[in-house]
């Protein structure tokens, strides 16, 4: 366990696989938690499913999976019809998709008794907080994207008593479509899905 961690950066990665598939993601090194790598789509190519995986030497492996017909037309998992695991544990998730504010639209999660909230700061940044209790002050991890194209980076900063699971969850969402956490993003995502379904039906 750590009380504080140094800021670290994840650089964008893109890998072409032998079968012609392309994997994207982020990788970098934390002074306290070692090498960290986020990849999507991860695992085997499965119809109606897309997966993002975050792993590292000193953090638990976190896996975010989206299932459904829309999984075949998106480049990364979405918050709709999804499941999340950290190590062997299932993370419960809930959100109010009709809320008008970023805070109201936040994704709420429960893992091993800890309560987390993921909220959008803006289109390029988000914040993961773990609720404090009588024995733990909790933590806040902020992730912010900068740069363009292949030079994109994610800068991770944290405050509070940061646990390995906090870091695993925070970096995992660099490989998840978080657009629905804002009202404008939800509208854009809706139009995009409609267009993609239409294009797929015409193919």
N, C-alpha and C positions, 0 to 999 in steps of 0.2 A: 504494500500500500504506500501511497505517496501523499504528502500534504500539498505540495506545489510541484508543477512541472514547467520546464522551459518551453517557450514557443518553438514550434517546428513547422517545416514546410513539406508538403507533398507535391511532387511534380507530376504533370500529366503524362500518361503512358499510353501507347497504342501498339498492339502486337498483332501481326497477321499469322494465323494458324495454318498448318499444312493443308487442311481441307478447304481453305479459302475463307474461313470465318475471321472476323476481326474482334479482338478483345481490347477494351479500353479500361482506363482506371487511373489510379494515382499511387505513387510510391514515394517513400522518404524515410527519414530516421529521426526518432525521438531520443534525446539524450537519456531519458529515464526508461523508456519502453522499447528501445531498439528499433530494428527495421520494421516498417509497416507497409502493407500492400493492399490496395483495394482493386478488385477486378470485376468487370461485368461485360458480357454475360459469363458467369462462372459455371463450372461443372459441365455435365453432359448437355448436348443440344436436345431439349425435350419439347415436343409440341405443346402449345398453350401454356408455357411457363418460361420465365426469365429470372435469373438469379444474380445477385451481387454478393460478393464475399469479401470480408475484411479479415486479415490475419496478420500476426506478427509474433515475434519470439516471446514477448512478455505481456501480450494481451490475449484474451479469449477470442476464438474465432467466432465471428458474427456473420450470419447469413440472412439475407432479405430476399424473399421469393414472391413473385406476382404470378397468379394463375388466371387463365381466362382467355377468350378469343383475342382480346386486345394485346396480350403478351407477344403475339407474333408480329405486331406492327409498331412496337416501341423499341427504342434503343437501350433502355435501362428500366428496371422495375419501377412501378408507380405505387402510390399509397392505396390504390383501390384493389380489393381482393388479394390482399397480401398477408404473409406470415413472416415472423421475425424470430430468429433463435440466436442466443448467445451461449456458446458452449453447447451443453445438452439441454439447456433450459429454454422454454417457450416464453416469449415476451408478449404480454397482452397489450393491445393497442386500441385506442378509440380517439375519435375527433368529431367536431361539429362542423360539417361541411357547409352549413348555411350561415355560420357566424360572420358578422361584417368586419371584424378586426383581425389583425395578425394573431393577437393573443387568443382570441376566441377560436380561431381556426387551428390552433396548435395541435400537434399530435401528442397524446398522453399515453405513456407506457408504464407498465409495472413489471419489474424483473427482480426476483428473489426478495420481495418485500420493499424494494426501493421504487419510488415514484419518479419518473422522468417526464420532462416536457420539452418537446422540440418545436421551436417557433421560428418563423422567418423574420430576419431583420430587414432584408430587402431581397431583390432578385439574386444577389451575389453573395449573400451572407446569411447564416443561421446560427441559432444558439440552442444548445442542449443543456438543460439544468436538471440536477438531481435534488429533490426536496430534502431540506435538512430535518433532523429529528433531535431528540434530547441528547443523543450521544455523538452526533455527526453534524458538522456544519453544512454538509452538502457540497455541491460543486457547480460551476458554470463553465462550459466549454464553448468557445466561439470559433466558428470556421468561416473564413472569408476568401473568396476567389479573386484573383487578380490576373492580369495578362490576357493574351489572345491566342487562339489557335493552339499549336503544339507548345507554346511557351506559357500556357496557363499554369497557375499554381494555387494551392490551397494552403493558407496559413492558419495554424491551429494554436489558439491561446486558451489557457485555463486558469481558473481561480478556485480556491477552496481545497477541500480534501479530495483529491482526484484519485479514483479507483481505476484499475485496468478495464473494467466493464464500461466506465464512462468514456474512456478513450476509444474503445472498440465501437461503441454505438455512435459516437460523434463522427469518426472517420467513415463509418459505413455509409452514412447518408450523403457522402460526396458522390456515391454511385447510385443514388436513388432520385427519381424525379420528384422534387419537392414543390413543384409549381402550385399545386392546389392549396398550399398553406397561405397563399395570398388570394384575394378575390380576383384581381386581374389575371393572375397566373391560372386560376381555375377556369376562367373564361377562355383564355388562350388554349389551354389543354383540351377543353371541350371541343372547340372548333377544330383543333388539330386531329383529335380522335375521329371526328365525323369525316374529315377530309381523307384521312388514312384508310378508314373503313370503305369509303366510296372508291378510292383509288384501288384498293385491294379487290373490290368486287368487279372492277372493270378489267383487271389483269387476266 
